[in-house]
Amino acid sequence: MSGLMKVSSNPHIRSKLSTSAVMLAVVIALLPATGFGIYNFGLDALVLILVTVATTVLTELIFELLMHKKVTIGDFSAVVTGLLLALNLPSSAPWWIGVIGGVFAILVVKMLFGGLGQNFMNPALGARCFLLISYTSIMCNFDCDAYSGATPLAALKAGERVNVLDMIIGKTAGTIGETSVIAIIIGACFLILLGIIDLKIPGSYLLSFVVFVALFGGHGFDPYYISAQLAGGGLMLGAFFMATDYVTRPITKGGQYVYGIFLGILTGIFRIFGPSAEGVSYAIIIGNLLVPLIEKITMPKAFGKGGERV
């Protein structure tokens, strides 16, 4: 009997990376954007980040203890959610915004749908959209000690000139983690080198966005205008760190390309034709909701099924 083979359910090929290792890598990859955000916006940004992350971790812990479930805060997924949510908040937001957003992200979007792997949308973005709807004036106020006035994208939409180099470096108004393209790309390269993410979704997202903006933005293939659009509004943070979320992205390769193209076009529609200069958060959330349909359309057919009879 010792020679019997073990039988287990699929998938039979498993990654050596654990969930905690993947999530910890994402946290490390977000450190450059986090560090620059603290440097750029000061102590207020640090306090908001700490409060938001602490809220997400404690919310998950308390829920699992009350429901007599296995405690999973050691997988760092709650830390990732809290950090991403904090990086999507303006530094001028009061600390209780981080608390409300953190509780909503973990309790409503994640735990009530079964926990990690069962949520139908990105928890951090779901919470951000909830806060945008509920506390619009707070979430759209980017005035702080370092900056005042409109964000670069809002100024660009109003027909004003912006400093693209400052946008790439990050010395501009915006949310805590979205301003520095350099810091975000450093973190993204770290994840790509580790094999945590690849360029299928970010590449198709950014390329389709560029094409859409060039065709319908009214400026043609103007490098200045396209660069400003790419560098602003959390597009890079969304493309590399939130659109690539394992749980809410398509699992099929073809579906990931379709997903990325859809996000690029939808973000372009929001920015060019909508009243807001942003649009990344809502585009990704809508994309999350359509993932089951995208997977159904792009799922490869099993060998021997669906073929035409000769």
KOLTIRO-903494 format. One line per field, with one value per residue (C-alpha): residue in one letter; chain; x, y, z. Coordinates in steps of 0.02 Angstrom, whole numbers, plus 32768, in hexadecimal, padded with zeros to 4 digits. Layout:
<rs>
res: c(A ...)
chain: c(A ...)
east: c(X ...)
north: c(Y ...)
up: c(Z ...)
</rs>
This chain:
<rs>
res: c(M S G L M K V S S N P H I R S K L S T S A V M L A V V I A L L P A T G F G I Y N F G L D A L V L I L V T V A T T V L T E L I F E L L M H K K V T I G D F S A V V T G L L L A L N L P S S A P W W I G V I G G V F A I L V V K M L F G G L G Q N F M N P A L G A R C F L L I S Y T S I M C N F D C D A Y S G A T P L A A L K A G E R V N V L D M I I G K T A G T I G E T S V I A I I I G A C F L I L L G I I D L K I P G S Y L L S F V V F V A L F G G H G F D P Y Y I S A Q L A G G G L M L G A F F M A T D Y V T R P I T K G G Q Y V Y G I F L G I L T G I F R I F G P S A E G V S Y A I I I G N L L V P L I E K I T M P K A F G K G G E R V)
chain: c(A A A A A A A A A A A A A A A A A A A A A A A A A A A A A A A A A A A A A A A A A A A A A A A A A A A A A A A A A A A A A A A A A A A A A A A A A A A A A A A A A A A A A A A A A A A A A A A A A A A A A A A A A A A A A A A A A A A A A A A A A A A A A A A A A A A A A A A A A A A A A A A A A A A A A A A A A A A A A A A A A A A A A A A A A A A A A A A A A A A A A A A A A A A A A A A A A A A A A A A A A A A A A A A A A A A A A A A A A A A A A A A A A A A A A A A A A A A A A A A A A A A A A A A A A A A A A A A A A A A A A A A A A A A A A A A A A A A A A A A A A A A A A A A A A A A A A A A A A A A A A A A A A A A A A A)
east: c(8000 8094 80A9 8001 8009 7FC0 7F24 7EFF 7E91 7ED2 7F34 7FC2 804B 8062 80D1 8157 812A 80B3 802C 808D 812B 80CC 8077 811A 816C 80E0 80F9 81B3 818E 811D 81A1 81F2 8149 811F 81C5 81B9 8107 813E 81D0 8160 80CB 8118 80DC 8024 8043 80A1 8015 7F8F 7FF2 800D 7F57 7F13 7F84 7F62 7EA7 7EA8 7F0F 7EA7 7E03 7E35 7E75 7DD9 7D62 7DBB 7DC0 7D06 7CD7 7D4A 7DAA 7E62 7EC8 7F18 7F69 8012 7FFA 8015 7F7E 7F2D 7FCF 7FD1 7F1B 7F3A 7FD9 7F89 7EF2 7F61 7FC6 7F23 7EF2 7F20 7F96 7F1C 7E96 7E71 7EA8 7DF6 7DE8 7E6D 7E0A 7D65 7DB9 7E1D 7D84 7D20 7DAC 7DC5 7D19 7CA5 7D0D 7D7A 7D3D 7C82 7CA3 7D0E 7DB8 7E54 7E33 7D77 7D67 7D1B 7D77 7E1A 7DFA 7E67 7E17 7D6A 7D88 7DD1 7D39 7CC8 7D25 7D20 7C63 7C48 7CCA 7CE8 7D27 7DA6 7DE3 7DF6 7E51 7F0B 7F3F 7FCB 8064 80C9 8047 7FA6 7F2F 7EFB 7F56 7FBB 7F36 7EAD 7F18 7F39 7E7F 7E61 7EDA 7F6D 8023 8070 8122 8132 81DE 8197 810C 8189 81F3 8159 8168 80B1 800B 7FAA 7F8B 8017 8059 8026 8098 8144 814B 8201 81DA 8149 81B0 823C 81BF 8170 8219 8239 8197 81BA 8269 8221 819E 810F 80C3 80E3 80C0 8024 7FA8 8010 8055 7FAD 7F5F 7FDD 7FEC 7F30 7F21 7FA6 7F50 7EA6 7EE9 7F46 7EAA 7E29 7E89 7E8E 7F4D 7F7C 801E 8063 80EF 80D6 801B 802A 80BA 8054 7FC0 802C 8085 7FEA 7F4F 7F90 7F97 8040 8012 7F6E 7FBA 8047 8004 7F46 7F14 7F8D 7F3A 7F38 7E88 7E2D 7E88 7E60 7EBC 7EC6 7F55 7EE1 7E6C 7EF8 7F19 7E5F 7E54 7EE7 7EA3 7DF8 7E45 7EA9 7E12 7DA2 7E23 7E33 7D76 7D6D 7DFC 7DD3 7D15 7CEC 7CE3 7D77 7E2D 7E4F 7DF1 7E6C 7E12 7D67 7DAF 7E03 7D6A 7CFA 7D7D 7D7A 7CBF 7CD2 7D5E 7CE7 7CA4 7D54 7D8C 7CF4 7D18 7DD4 7DD9 7E32 7DC6 7DF7 7E49 7DC6 7D38 7CE6 7D38 7CDA 7CB5 7D08)
north: c(8000 8073 807A 80CC 8177 820D 8258 8311 8393 8409 8473 83F5 8472 84EC 8583 8579 8629 8631 86B5 8709 8710 8760 87DF 8809 8826 889F 88FC 890C 8946 89CE 8A12 8A89 8ADC 8ADB 8B27 8BAE 8BD4 8BF0 8C5B 8CBD 8CDB 8CCE 8C8C 8C91 8C0E 8B9D 8BA6 8B80 8AEA 8AA1 8ABB 8A6D 89D5 89B9 89C4 8942 88C7 88DD 88D2 882C 87EA 881B 87D6 872E 8721 874B 86D1 864A 8641 8621 86BF 86EF 8797 8740 8735 87F3 8809 8881 88E4 88F2 892B 89AE 89EE 89FA 8A53 8ACF 8AF3 8B1E 8B9F 8C58 8C84 8D0C 8C8A 8C77 8BD7 8B96 8B8C 8B04 8AAA 8AAD 8A7B 89F0 89A5 89AD 895E 88C9 88AD 88D5 88B2 8824 87C4 87C6 8772 86E8 8735 8736 86EB 8704 87C1 87F9 889F 88E7 8912 89AD 89F5 89C5 8A27 8ABA 8AC5 8AB8 8B49 8BAF 8B9F 8BB9 8C3F 8C92 8D39 8CE6 8C69 8CF0 8D6C 8D61 8E01 8DE6 8E3F 8E15 8E33 8E90 8E9D 8E1E 8D7E 8D7A 8D15 8D8E 8E1D 8DC0 8DA1 8E5B 8E81 8EB8 8E84 8E0E 8DDC 8D29 8D12 8D40 8CC2 8C39 8C61 8C78 8D2C 8D4F 8D4B 8CA8 8C12 8BD4 8B4B 8B7B 8C0F 8BC3 8B5D 8B33 8AE8 8A84 8A3F 8A0B 89A5 895E 8926 88CC 8869 8843 8803 8791 8751 878F 87F3 8801 8883 8839 88A3 8940 8942 892D 89A9 8A33 8A16 8A17 8AB2 8B0D 8ADF 8B17 8BBD 8BDD 8BBC 8C16 8C8B 8D19 8D24 8C96 8C3A 8CCE 8C88 8D10 8CF0 8C33 8C35 8CA3 8C2E 8B96 8BE6 8C28 8BEB 8B49 8AF3 8AA2 8A6C 8A23 89CC 8974 895A 894F 8916 8883 8847 8788 8776 87F5 87E5 8763 86BE 86A2 86EE 872E 876F 87D4 882D 884E 888B 8902 8949 8962 89BF 8A2F 8A5E 8A77 8AE4 8B4B 8B60 8B9B 8C16 8C5D 8C5D 8C59 8CE9 8CA7 8CAC 8C03 8B60 8AD5 8A97 8A8A 8A3B 89AF 8992 8981 8911 88A2 888C 8854 87D6 873E 876D 878B 86E1 868B 86D5 86B5 860C 858E 84FB 8450 83DF 8382 83F6 847D 844C 8437 8387 8353)
up: c(8000 8019 7F5D 7F40 7EF0 7F4A 7EFF 7F16 7EC6 7E41 7E23 7E26 7DF8 7E87 7E9E 7F23 7F5A 7FED 8000 808C 8020 7F90 8000 805A 7FB1 7F83 8027 8004 7F52 7F95 800C 7F8D 7F68 8022 8053 7FCF 8001 80B6 807A 8005 8079 8126 81CD 819E 8118 8192 8213 8192 8150 81FD 8231 8191 8195 824F 822D 81A2 8208 82A7 8247 81FA 82A1 8303 827E 8279 8337 8347 82BC 8302 825F 8242 825F 81B9 81DB 81CA 810D 8101 808F 810B 8112 8054 8052 80D8 8085 7FD9 8021 807F 7FE3 7F8B 800E 8011 809E 80D5 8100 81BB 8211 8221 8164 816B 81F3 8193 80F1 8143 8197 80F5 808F 8102 814C 80BA 801F 805E 80F7 80D7 8030 8079 8097 802A 7F7F 7F87 7F77 7ED3 7ECA 7F08 7FC1 7FC3 7F27 7F61 8001 7FA2 7F31 7FCA 801B 7F7A 7F75 802F 8054 7FAC 7FEE 8061 7FDF 7F5A 7FCA 7FA4 7FFB 8079 80BE 8022 7F9A 7F7B 7EE8 7E66 7E3E 7D9A 7D40 7D75 7D36 7C94 7C7B 7C94 7C06 7C73 7C5E 7CDD 7D06 7CC9 7D19 7DC3 7DA7 7D7E 7E16 7E83 7EBF 7EA0 7EFA 7EFD 7F6A 7FDA 7F68 7EB8 7E94 7E75 7DD5 7DF9 7EA4 7E5E 7DCD 7E44 7EA7 7E0A 7DC7 7E6C 7E58 7DA1 7DC9 7E4F 7DD6 7E44 7DB4 7CFA 7C75 7C25 7C87 7CA9 7BF8 7BA1 7C1C 7BFD 7B42 7B23 7B90 7B2A 7A86 7AC7 7B09 7A67 79FF 7A6A 7ADD 7A60 7A61 79EC 7A14 7A74 7AE4 7B67 7B79 7B78 7BF6 7C6C 7C5E 7C82 7D16 7D6E 7DC6 7E10 7D66 7D85 7E36 7DF7 7D5F 7DBC 7E6C 7E64 7DB6 7DCE 7E6F 7E66 7EAA 7E3E 7D97 7D11 7D1C 7C60 7BFD 7B75 7BF9 7C49 7BA5 7B8D 7C41 7C2B 7B88 7BD7 7C6B 7BF7 7B8E 7C26 7C7E 7BDF 7BD4 7C89 7C74 7BC9 7BCA 7C84 7CFF 7D65 7D33 7D84 7D61 7D8B 7E28 7DD8 7D3B 7D9E 7E0B 7D71 7D23 7DBF 7DAD 7CF8 7D19 7D1F 7C72 7C2E 7C6F 7C25 7B7A 7B7C 7BD4 7B62 7B2D 7B6E 7AEE 7A8B 7ABB 7A55 79B3 7911 78D7 7837)
</rs>
